[in-house]
Amino acid sequence: MSSTIGGEDINHDLTTDEKDKLERDLRAEARKLMLKGKKKKRKSLLNQANEISRRKSKRADHH
């Protein structure tokens, strides 16, 4: 899930607490998938969690 100029980030307007909870849930689900051997789905969830945890760009604040 990469950032685009078009603003397709569905998590952009979430509060910090909501982002933390969502990130925590994604990482917990990824841990479960690790035990089942589903590497591709696990990697996808970890990438989503990493994207959520990124800081908002100062240049993007005006949008």
C-alpha positions in Angstrom: 0.0 0.0 0.0 2.0 3.0 -1.2 1.1 6.6 -0.9 -0.2 8.4 -3.9 -0.8 12.0 -4.8 -4.5 11.2 -5.3 -4.9 10.7 -1.5 -6.0 7.1 -1.4 -4.9 6.6 2.3 -8.1 5.4 4.0 -6.4 5.9 7.4 -5.5 9.5 6.9 -8.2 11.0 9.1 -8.0 8.5 11.9 -7.0 9.7 15.4 -3.7 8.6 16.8 -5.4 6.2 19.2 -7.4 4.7 16.3 -4.3 4.3 14.2 -2.4 2.6 17.2 -5.3 0.2 17.7 -5.5 -0.7 14.0 -1.7 -1.2 13.8 -1.7 -3.4 16.9 -4.6 -5.5 15.5 -2.8 -5.9 12.1 0.4 -7.0 13.8 -1.5 -9.5 16.1 -3.1 -11.0 13.0 0.3 -11.2 11.3 1.7 -13.2 14.2 -1.2 -15.7 13.9 -0.5 -16.1 10.2 3.2 -16.7 10.9 2.2 -19.8 12.9 0.0 -21.0 10.0 2.8 -20.5 7.4 0.9 -17.9 5.3 3.9 -15.7 4.5 2.5 -13.7 1.7 -0.6 -12.5 3.7 1.5 -12.0 6.8 3.9 -9.7 4.8 0.9 -7.8 3.4 -0.5 -7.1 6.9 2.9 -6.1 8.2 3.3 -3.7 5.3 -0.1 -2.2 6.1 0.9 -1.8 9.8 4.1 -0.1 8.8 2.3 2.3 6.5 -0.2 3.2 9.3 2.7 3.9 11.8 4.4 6.3 9.5 4.3 10.0 10.4 2.2 12.3 8.4 4.1 14.4 6.0 4.3 18.1 7.0 3.6 19.0 3.4 0.4 16.9 3.4 -1.1 18.7 6.4 -2.7 21.4 4.2 -4.9 18.8 2.4 
